[in-house]
Amino acid sequence: MKHFKLFKSSLIALALASSQASFAESFAITNATVHTVTEQGVLKNATVIVEDGKVIAINPTTVNADTVIDAEGKILTPGFIGSMNQMGLVEVGAVARSRDAGDKKADITFDASLAFNPRTTVIPYSRKGGITTNIVAPRGGDDMFKGQTFVADLSGEFDSVRVSNNNVIIDLGAKSKGSRASSLQKLQNKLEDAAKKLVKAKKSSNDKKDKKEAKEPSRETKVINALLSGDKALVAYADRATDLLALLKLKESYKLDLVFVGAADAVLIADDIAAAEVPVVMSALDNLPGSFDSLHTSLENAAKLTAAGVNVALTVDGDTHNLYQLRFHAGNAVANGLSREDALAAVTANVADAFNLDSGRVAVGKTADLVLWSADPFELSSSVAKIWINGKEYSTKSRQDKLRERYTTNSNMPRAYTK
């Protein structure tokens, strides 16, 4: 009986411990200069409280948290958001067996998240640049539809894919063989045919005389229908103004959720893009035409588009291994006319809005993807002091750091080249 009581007490203690562990530990960041990227602007000597992966309070009257972190006046921002690259799908670009971003037969249904590797060495390195979330874009194949984006956090955990099959990618514009008109016509025909079928299906479902069972739509049709319903956005690579205008017409006709990527000629039709509320994902460092479609490329484009009212999201132009440098790209945009506030929004809130993410701002209820910086994040000499993803702190120690330590520290292991 005595042993049974001891066993029962142990079970109760274990149950209580498990119950307490099920509640995420809360923490407070105090004395921070918080760049909220909201209407609140910049808050000095501010306090942010996080619990269960969410921001639950900003500047509360009393601080009630399990852990208190004194920021000592450092800058706290939302985590930066990368986009339109192949992180986790490409380890070494020159090694074919480490590339999973594309397939010759890939089409609109291509779900590259199935191949995502959260343990890629690129992720810890990117965290050093304050990146907490990334929109991964497969390269697709021969089809004009390149597959679908997915959203992954940079925790490096095996469950880090937050949303798969997020939005549809299409590549339009100049072709080495054939005419760009064929792609635009194909897109228009697909949307038109799908819209007609939806109307016909709705009419048939309301017709009591029609007793035929509705045919299950194909996977491709389901994706096109999701575009028409607004459940998925059409993320379009296009540069020339005529292509962008054609896409704006399709958006108006079919009520599409549309995102431009690249859009070198966007400055020519900035007012039209702003009126249509279409965000533009672009590089801040493009300053020379790469083709006849991008003759209006300029370092000032981000500032010009923002001034016209366009939601600009900055990216490192498809580069998987240098996403770390996103903050430097934003700094270059500032040097070419973009305000610091707009530059910060272009790597946080604007990206979140373009891809429908619940992050990108320091606000109550938002996902606690946060970065504490040693100083101005757009300055070369600044660094990440602390980084939190989903309210959990992660290290910024990368493979490069470990290699440096390995080859510059005395040990019993054989020496390697240090110069």
N, C-alpha and C positions, 0 to 999 in steps of 0.2 A: 504493500500500500504506500509505503514511504517512497519507494522508487517511482511509483505511478505519479505521486504528487510532484516529485522533482521533474519528471518528464513533462507533466502538464504545465508546470511553471515555465519550463524551457520553451514549450510551444507558444505560450502566451507572450513571453519576452520576444521570441522570434517574430510573431505576428505583429507586435507593436513596432518592432524595428522596421519590418517591411512596410507597415502603414506609414511610418514617418518618412521612409525613403521614397514613397510614392509621391510625396509632395516636393516639388522642385524647390531647391534652396533659393531664397531671394537675396538680392544684393542691391546696394545703393552706391551710385557714383556721385560723390559730392565735390563741391568747389571746382566745377568744370565750366569751361566756356563752350556752351552747347550750340552748335549750328544746327538748328532743328529742320531746316529746309521746309518750313511751314510759315504761315502768316505771323507766327511768334518771332521769327527771325533768329537773332543771336541772343542767347541768355547767358549773362555772366554770373559767376559764383553760383551756378545752378546745381540742382540735385535731380538725378534720374533714378527711379527705382524700377527694377526688373524682377519679374517672378513668372515662373512657368513659361519661359521663352518669350514673354511679351513685356512691353513697357507698360507699367500699371500706374505710374504717377510721375509728374514733373513738378518740382518745387512744392512738395507737400508741406503742410505746417509742421508735421512731426515726421522724423525719419524712423521707420520701423522696418528693419531688414536684418537678415541673418548675418550678412557681411557688409561692411562699409569700406569703400575704396576712395581714398582722397586723391582727386585728380590734380591737385596742386596748381589749378589754373590752366591746365592743358586743354587742348581743343578736342571736343567730342563731336563726331559726325556720324551720320548713318553709314553703314558699310557700303563701299562702292560696288557697283553692279557692272560686270562685264557682259558683253553681248556679241553675237554673231561670229563665234570662233568654234574651234573643234577641241576644246579642252576635255580631256578624258577619253577622247576618241583617237588621238594621235600622240604617241609617245616620242618617236623619232621620225621626222618627216622623210628621211632618206631610207628608212627601213620599212619595206612594204608590209611585213608581217606585224608591224606595230601600228598600222593605220586601219581604222574602222569607220572613217567618216563618210565613205562613199561606196557605191557599188554600181556597176554599169547598168544593172536592171532596176535600180532604185526608182521609185515613182512617188506619187503624192502620199502614199501610205507608209513610206519608209520611216521606221521608228528606230533611230540610232541609239536611243537611251538604253536599249537592250545590251549594247556593247560598252556602255560607259564604265570607265575604270576610276573609282574614287581614290585609289591609291597611287595615281600618277604623281610623279615627282614635281609636276608643274604646279599642283595645287598648293603645297606649303610655300613655294616660291611666290605665288600670286598673292597669298595672304600677306606677305611682307609689303605689298603695295596697297593694303587696305581693302582688298576685294573679298567680299563675303558671299556673293551670289553670282551666278553666271548663266546667261542664255546661250545654250549650246546649239549650233546650227550645222547639221550635216551637209556635206557637199553634194550628195545625191548621185545621179548618174547622167545618162544621155537625155532623159526626159527634162522638159522645162521645169517641172515641179521637182524640187530637190529633196523632198521629204518634209518632216515636221520638227520644229524646235522642241527642246525640253529645258526645264529649269533645274539647276542643281546648285546646292549650297557648297561652300568650300570647306566643309568640316572634315572631309576625307573619310567619313563614315560610309558604311555599305548601304545605308538607307538615305543617302544625301540627295537623290533625285526627288525634288519636291513635286514637279508636275511633268508628266510625259505627254507627248503628242499635243504640245501647247498651241502652236500656230503653224500655218502652211508657208513654205518657202518657195518662191518662184524666181527664176532668173530670166530677165528680159533684156532687150537691147540688141546691140550689134552681134552678128554671127560670122564665123569664118566661112561657113557654107550656108547658103540659103538666105532668106529674108526675115528680118525682125517682124514683119507683118504677119507671118504664119503663126508665130507664138501668140501675138496679141489676138489674132482671129481665133485660134484654138481656145484661148482662155475665155473669150467672149462667148463662143459657141457652147462651151461646157457649162458656163453659168446660165446661159439662156435655156439650154435643154433641161438642166436640173430644175430651174425655176418653173418651167412648164409642167414638168412631171409632178412637182409638189402641188401645183394648182389642180392638176388632174386627179392626183391621189386624194386631195382634200374633198374634191367634188364627188369622187366615187364613194368615199367613206360616209358622205351625207346622203347618198342615193340608196334608198331602201331596196330598190329593184336590183342593185348590183350585189349579188351574193358571192362573188368570187373573192377568195382570200387574197389579200394584198401580198404581192411578191416581195420577198426580203431584198432590200437594195444592196448593191455591191459595196465593198469596203470603200472603193473610190467615190462612189455616189454619196456615201455617208459623210465623207470628208467635205465634199463640195457642198452638201446640204448644211454642214456645220459652218461653212463660210457664209452661206446665204442667211443663216439664222443669227450670225454674229457671235456664235460660240467659239469660233476660231478666227484669228486675224490672218489676212493675206500679207505676208512679209515679202516685199518685192525688191529685188536688186534691179535697179534701173538708174540711168544717168541722164539721158537726153531729155530735154523739156517735152518733146512730142510724146515720148513714152510715158512720162509722168502725167501729162494731161490726159492721155488715153486711160490711164489707170484711175484718175480722178473721176472721169465720166462713168467708168464701171462702178466705182464706189457709190456714186449718186444713183445710178440705175438700180443697183442691187443692194444698197444699204450695207456695203461691206465695211468691216473694220480693217483699215489699211495702214500699213507701215512702210515707209520708204527706207531703203538702205543704199548708201552711196550718194545718189541724187546730186551729182556734180552741178547739174543745170538748175537745181532748185532755186537758186537766187534769182533766176529770170522770171519765175512764177511764184515767188514767195507769198504774195498776197492770196493767190488761189489756194496754195497749200494750207496757209493759216486759216482761211475761211472754211476749208473742208476738215479742219482739225486732224490733219494727218501728221504724225510725228516723223522726224527724219533722223535716222541713225547714220552717223558719219564720222570720219576721221578728222581730227583737228590738224593733222600734219600734211595732208595732201595739198601740194602747192604747184604741181605741174600736171598738165593733161597726160593721162595714160592712154587716151584714145580720142577719136573724133567725137565721141559721146561726152567727153569730160573736158571740153575746152574752157569751161568757166570755173575750174578748180582754183581755189584760193585759200590762203591761210585765214582770211577774214570771213569766210563763208559762215562759220558758226555764229559769229557776232551779228552778221547781216540777217541771217534767218531768224535768230532770236529777237532781234529788233523788230522784225516784221510780224512777230507773234507766233512763230513756229515753235513747236515743242522739239528741241534738239537734244538728242542723246549721243554722247561721244563714245567711240569705240576705238580699239587698236587695230581696226581694219583687217579683221579676220586672222590676226596673228595669235596663235595658240600659246606660244612660249614666251611672249613678251607682254602679256596682259598686265603684269606687274607695273608696267610703265604708263598705265592709264592716267595716273595722277599727273605725270609729267606732260602728257598730251593736253590735259585740262589746263595746266599752267601755261602751255604755249598758246592755247586759245585765249587766255587772259591777256597774254602779251600782244595779242592781235585783236583786241577790242572787246572781248567778252568780259563781263563783270565777274568778280570772284563768286558772288552769290549765284549767278546763272551758270557758271562753270561747275560749281558744286552740285547744283540741281541736274546738270547734264550728265553726271556720273552716278546719280542717286535717284531722286524723285522722278525725273523725266523718263528714265529707263523703266522704272517700276510702273509708271502710268502707261507707257507704250506697250508693255508686255503683261499688264494686269497682275502685278505682284503686290503682296501685302507687306511692303517694306519700302526702303528709300527715304524714310523720314523718321525723325525722333519725335514721336507723338504717342499719346496714350492709346493702347490697343494695337499698335503696330508691332510686327515681329522685331525682337531685340537683336538685330544685326547692327552692331555698333563698333566704332573704332576710336580709340584714344590715341592722339598723335602727340609726338614730342614738341611739335611746333606746326606752322602752316603746312598742311598736307601737300600743297602744290610746289613747295620749295624742295630743291634737290637734297639738301642736307637733313631734312626732316625724316622721321621714321615712325613706325607703329610702336607705341608703348604697350598697348593691350588691344586685343581684338576678341569680340564675342559674336558667335553665330548661333541663332536661336537661343540666345541667353546663356550660352555656355562658352567659357573662355578657351581659346585655342592658341597654340604656340605658333610663332612665326619662324621657327628654326627650319631651314630648308636643307636640301641635299648639298647645296653649295657651301653652306655654313659648316656642315659636318666634314666635308672634304677639306676645307680650309683648316679646321681644327686637326684633322687627321695628319695633314702634311706639314703643319707648323708646330706641332706639339711633340716633345720628346717622349718616346715610348719604347717598349721592347720590340715593337714591330719594325720591319725593315724600313729604312728611310726611302722616300721617293723624291722626285724632283720638286724643288720649292722655288725655282727661278725659271 
